[in-house]
């Protein structure tokens, strides 16, 4: 009975701490990553890759909120454009460690500023929502930061709220851009404790921006990172709730490692 009471008190305290937290608590603005001009080009899928999107259909994807729905995002000219009405999509397949290639374009007529300008996100492993904090997972940020300023651990190429990119390799809106990612999932002991943390290496437009960064946990909008035991998980693409023009994706493939 005493243990149950202590556990209940701990839960109440945890919820209280989350309730008092603010998004600004985990945002920082310096040092600002220097700008680097990348090369351009398309990377074809290797022979052992799983093609998640080749421009013809979205069979590998499902809506996060309505997995059985026929409607997903909009297929336009060999790309899939974010549908902010239908919401986030995730892969039907589950993954642990992998190499990912993905290309995206922010429309040239994009409006807004800060986090409300071409915002999306690649969740390298989508997790169930955290109590009091909505969606959870490990997010690689997608945003227009060619000239747009925001907190640096929330700009494009950041591991959201944890690690700013080593450099700003963004291209202007209206040009296709790419991410190449090596994702190593966390490993947990049988009792749920963390055995080895997750890590990520990422190239933005061919330029190294995350060099084997070790994550402190998931990447919440509010509050501190934490690990909760999980296994293989889907990859998620975010339909962010801002009002700027929706971005599009193409040429997505993954190599399980």
PyMOL commands that set and color helices and strands:
alter all, ss='L'
color gray80, all
select helices_A, chain A and resi 2-20+23-26+114-116+152-154
alter helices_A, ss='H'
color red, helices_A
select strands_A, chain A and resi 50-53+61-63+74-76+79-81+89-91+98-105+120-130+134-142+176-184+187-188+194-196+199-204+207-214+236-237+248-256
alter strands_A, ss='S'
color yellow, strands_A
deselect
rebuild
show_as cartoon
